[in-house]
Amino acid sequence: MIDQLVKLVQQNAGDAIVNNNAVPNQFNNAAIQSVAQQIFSGLQSGAAQGNVQQVTSLFNGASVSSLASNPMVTQMISKVAGDFAAKFGVSPQTAQTIAAGLIPQVMNQFVNKTNDPNDSDFDLQDMLRGFTGNSGMNLGDVAGQGGIGSVLGKILG
């Protein structure tokens, strides 16, 4: 799944990273990898901490603006901003601006692809199984606990 996330970040990194003078060109690929890794780690951490319902709620067809205010996404933004400032010589303010614009955009596309039954590269159930290490996890059970059955029913459909 990390490869798919890297592709999504690459598709969205034009103005935020590649064409941004604040990010030195020699760091473009590393910056893209860093963003993808932080998204993956954020989702994995949420699932591993038992917040599977919170992770699945991200995939509830939310808008970019609602994703930007989601606690898991704001944590990802913070970590990406910290990485950019520490590793790529970007000022903390600029790093925050880059992350706050890029992460919700990538997550929105991630959500759309996960909810697309024709896109087998992004399967929420497989992702959660990978995040939690629980090969027997059934999103139907999670949906029953969390009341997000309509979206998950579509995904499982």
Protein Blocks (a to p, Z undefined) as FASTA:
>chain_A
ZZmmmmmmmmmmmmmmmmpmklcfklmmmmmmmmmmmmmmmmmmmmmnopmmmmmmmmno
pafklmmmpmklmmmmmmmmmmmmmmnopafklmmmmmmmmmmmmmmmmmmmmmmmklmk
lcfklmmmmmnopakbcfklmmmmnopmmmmmmmmZZ
